Amino acid sequence: MSTFTNLKEKIKSNPGLKQFAHRMIMPKGQARPRLWVRLVVNRFIHKRGKGAIVRRYTRLDVFPFNHFALGAKSIIDDFATVNNGMGDVLIGNNVQVGIGNVVIGPVTIGDNVIIAQNVVMSGLNHGYQDIDVPIGMQPCTTGEINIGADSWIGANAVITAGVKIGEHSVVAAGSVVTRNVPPFSIVAGNPARLIKQYNPATKLWEKVP
C-alpha cells in the first residue's frame, strides 16, 4: 500500500483530521478545490495518458481523495465540468468529452466513446426525504454510471445515477436515460426506451417492437 493511500485511510478514519483536510482542500460550502490543489497536488496524483488533452476552459474540479484518470489521446473540451468529489471519474482511451459536458462521479467511461455537446451524467443524487431540512443540506447518495466502450452519447442527453450503458450503443440526442441500456442498442426519448438493436444473425440494426 502506498504512502498516499495510508495517509488517505488515516484521514478518513479520524473525523477531526478529515474535517481539517476538507477545509484545506476546498473552501467551505463549495465543490471546487483550492488553487494550490489544482496547480500542485493533482499533477502528482491523477493520471493522464499520452496525448490526453484538457482544454483551457475546462472546469476540472478534481480532488486528491478520489481517483481521476484520463486515458491516452482523450480530450475534454472547453466549458466541460468534471467533478470527482463524490466518486471516481475514470475516462478511457480515445474518448471525446464534448463542449459543455458535466461529468460528476462516480463515472467510468470506456475506450473510444464519443460524448456530444451539453451532456450531463451525474452519479450523485441529493436527498430530499426530510421536509424539515433544506435539500442541499441532506445526505447525498451515489450510483456509478458506466458507459461501455465504443458508445455514442448524443447532444443534450442526461444519464442518471446508477445507469450502465452497454458497449457500442447509441443514446439519441435529448434522451433522459434512467435504466440500463443493453450492448449494441439504440435508445431515445424521455425516459429513454429501446428503439433498435443489432442482430448478429442478419448483421442489421433492427427496430424493436
Buried (B, 14 or more C-beta within 10 A) or exposed (E): EEEEEEEBEEBEEEEEEBEEBBEEBBEEEEBBBBEEBBEEBBEEBBEBBEEBEBBEEBEBBBBBBBBBBBBBBBBBBEBBBBBBBBBBBBBBBBBBBBBBBBBBBBBBBBBBBBBBBBBBBBBBBEEEEEEEEEEEEEEEEBBBBBBBBBBBBBBBBBBBBBBBBBBBBBBBBBBBBBEEBBBBBBBBEEEBEBBBBBEEEEEEBEEEE
